[in-house]
Amino acid sequence: NPSATVVITGHPDDGTAAPRRESLARQRAENAKSYLVDRHSIDASRIKTETDLTDTSNRGEAVIVVTMNP
Protein backbone atom coordinates (compact mmCIF):
# COMPACT_ATOMS: atom_id res chain seq x y z
CA ASN A 1 0.00 0.00 0.00
CA PRO A 2 1.78 3.19 -1.15
CA SER A 3 0.05 5.31 1.50
CA ALA A 4 1.30 3.21 4.43
CA THR A 5 4.11 4.32 6.71
CA VAL A 6 6.23 2.06 8.90
CA VAL A 7 7.90 2.56 12.29
CA ILE A 8 10.39 -0.10 13.37
CA THR A 9 11.43 -0.09 17.02
CA GLY A 10 14.53 -2.04 18.02
CA HIS A 11 14.88 -3.52 21.50
CA PRO A 12 18.06 -4.84 23.16
CA ASP A 13 18.47 -8.29 24.71
CA ASP A 14 18.33 -8.73 28.49
CA GLY A 15 21.96 -9.81 28.73
CA THR A 16 23.41 -6.96 26.66
CA ALA A 17 25.96 -4.79 28.46
CA ALA A 18 24.70 -1.26 29.20
CA PRO A 19 27.14 0.57 26.86
CA ARG A 20 26.04 -1.60 23.90
CA ARG A 21 22.28 -1.68 24.50
CA GLU A 22 21.30 1.33 22.38
CA SER A 23 23.59 0.47 19.46
CA LEU A 24 22.28 -3.12 19.42
CA ALA A 25 18.67 -1.92 19.44
CA ARG A 26 19.43 0.59 16.64
CA GLN A 27 21.20 -2.08 14.59
CA ARG A 28 18.27 -4.47 15.02
CA ALA A 29 15.80 -1.82 13.75
CA GLU A 30 18.05 -0.86 10.82
CA ASN A 31 18.43 -4.52 9.80
CA ALA A 32 14.66 -4.93 9.75
CA LYS A 33 14.38 -1.77 7.63
CA SER A 34 17.01 -3.05 5.19
CA TYR A 35 15.08 -6.30 4.84
CA LEU A 36 11.85 -4.47 3.98
CA VAL A 37 13.61 -2.20 1.49
CA ASP A 38 15.77 -4.87 -0.18
CA ARG A 39 13.44 -7.85 -0.11
CA HIS A 40 10.04 -6.19 -0.48
CA SER A 41 10.97 -2.99 -2.37
CA ILE A 42 9.38 -0.67 0.18
CA ASP A 43 10.46 2.94 -0.25
CA ALA A 44 13.00 3.67 2.50
CA SER A 45 11.63 7.19 2.99
CA ARG A 46 8.39 5.65 4.32
CA ILE A 47 10.22 3.74 7.08
CA LYS A 48 11.34 5.32 10.35
CA THR A 49 13.53 3.50 12.88
CA GLU A 50 13.78 4.11 16.61
CA THR A 51 14.92 2.37 19.78
CA ASP A 52 13.21 1.56 23.06
CA LEU A 53 15.46 0.53 25.92
CA THR A 54 12.70 0.42 28.53
CA ASP A 55 10.02 -1.90 27.09
CA THR A 56 10.65 -5.30 28.68
CA SER A 57 7.92 -7.12 26.74
CA ASN A 58 9.81 -7.00 23.42
CA ARG A 59 13.40 -7.70 24.47
CA GLY A 60 15.59 -8.90 21.64
CA GLU A 61 13.13 -7.99 18.91
CA ALA A 62 12.42 -5.44 16.25
CA VAL A 63 8.75 -4.45 16.38
CA ILE A 64 7.20 -3.25 13.13
CA VAL A 65 4.13 -1.00 13.19
CA VAL A 66 2.41 -0.13 9.92
CA THR A 67 0.05 2.84 9.72
CA MET A 68 -2.38 3.07 6.83
CA ASN A 69 -2.81 6.70 5.81
CA PRO A 70 -5.96 7.74 3.92
N, C-alpha and C positions, 0 to 999 in steps of 0.2 A: 504494500500500500504506500504510494508515494507521499501521502500526507502524514504518515506516522513518524514519530520521533522516538528515540531510544535513549534511556539512561542506564548505564551499566555501573553498578557499585561493587567494588572489590573489597573483600574482607580478608584479614590475615588469619593464619592458623593459630590455635591456642598456644602451641609450643614455640612460636617465633619470638626471637629476642627483641626486646623493645626498640633498639635502634633500627631494626630492619622491618618492623611491622608495616609502616606506611608505604615503604617502597615495594614490599611484597604485594600489598593490597592494590597499589597502583598498577603494578606489572600484571596482576591477575585481570584487572579490568581492561587494560590495554590489549592483552592477549585475546580476550573475548571480543573486543571491538575488531581487531585484525581478522579474526575468524569470520565475523559477519560481513566485513568489507570484502575479503578475499574469496571466501567460499560462496557467499550469497549475493554478492554485488550490491550491497546496500551502500548508499552514498555516505561517506565518512562524515560529511558535514551535518548529517541528521543524527549522529551518535555522540553523546556526551559521556565522559567517564568521570567517576568520583570514587572516593574511598570512605569507608566507615569503620573506624577502629573500635567503636563502642558496642555495636550490635552483636550480641553473643549467639543469636539464633542462626546466623549464617556464616559462622566461622569457616574459613577455608574455601569459600565460594565466591563466584562472581554472579551477582543477581541482576537479571536483565528485566527492565520494565519498559514496556512499549505503550505509548500514548497515541491514540488515534485522534488526529485533529480534523475538524470538519472542513 
